[in-house]
Amino acid sequence: MKMKLSGKILPLIALTTLAGCMSTGPHLKSSVSEGVAGIEARLPYANYSNYFGYVDKSVVPEGKYKGKDTYYLYVWVPAAVDEIGVSMISPAVATPGDEDFVHANFKPGMDKDANKFFDTYIVLDRMNIIDSNSIADGGKVLQNLGRNDDSSELPANPSGASYNSLLRKTTSMNNPTEALVRGVYRIGFTSFRSSVEGSFEATIGTNVPGVKIAASLSELDALVNNKL
Ligand SMILES: [Ca+2]
């Protein structure tokens, strides 16, 4: 498909890319890339879900990762996906929209100190919950699907360091335990260079709509099963 612009014919994808540079589109891109005018560019995911949070002393860590206090986000993926991408940026740079998931401490935290940020580290695990009706019953982690400390694909933090985190996991056709099935996934986040304090935005990218994110399984149950 081609479009006419100022007398020049440009492929539509080039226009999309230009538009993407001018807006604050998602920084998290898929593993699929496409060459345009000799430049290889990653394509965006079809669907995104965002979570905004703020960690201070009122938010209690739920676990430990390599000895560090770790906080969790729980993600409901409503159908099998070919890939899942996760990014975390601190401090939060965007403003939550109507579709976004927001922790109750986000606004109070931002009102108090919007500049506070931490060096993110993320861990993606798959849980053994595949039935939406059993989210409230809890479950356990089945396997780790990836981890990341620093990614240069994301904007640098205010100190100028590329310390924000991004990971992608693609499904496996020949190994059922590596298949990205419908179910609950857990994002653990911590920091190895600082304490976890300040705002963050987490983004999930997939090819299916309806991905939901919550800070606990009971909140996730309420979101998924319309108990709000
Ligand atoms: Ca980091």
Residues whose N, C-alpha, C, O or C-beta is under 5 A from the ligand:
A	BS01	CA	D119 T120 Y121 D149 D150 Y163 N164
